[in-house]
Amino acid sequence: MIEARGEREIVLRLADGENLLERLLSVSVESAAIVGGIGMVRAARLGYWNGTAYEEHAVADPVELLSLQGNLGRLDGEPIAHCHAVVARRNGTVTGGHLIAATVANTAEVILAPLQRIRLLRRREASGLAGLHLLGEDG
């Protein structure tokens, strides 16, 4: 992974074979960040929340990562990534969902925008989801 930091942004270039979510979680951000990216992945697992659990579907072949969006926050003091992805197969068909896992194929380009004075905390809710709880600089 190559990482460059600007005044208010972090840009990553991930290499073939890297675990996308593990790499995102390895980046040091003070409290939270917004995630965006494009590239290619393989061995992707995407989920659909049915109200009680994620229904997973696998996308084994390399696919174009058309859109990666989400955020980095904290759950029980540990970093957590909540990301969604849209991917396209070679034939142009598109699928997407909650990103459960993916391995970079060729490359992925990701931009992180660390949040200033806002913390994204997640707490387990009765539904099983890790619900988002926002804290500003006063909380």
Secondary structure by P-SEA (a helix, b strand, c coil): cbbbbcccbbbbbbcccccaaaaaaaccccccbbbbbbbbbccbbbbbbcccccccccccccccccbbbbbbbbcccbbbbbccccccccccbbbbccccbbbbccbbbbbbbbbccbbbbbbbcccccbbbbbbcccc
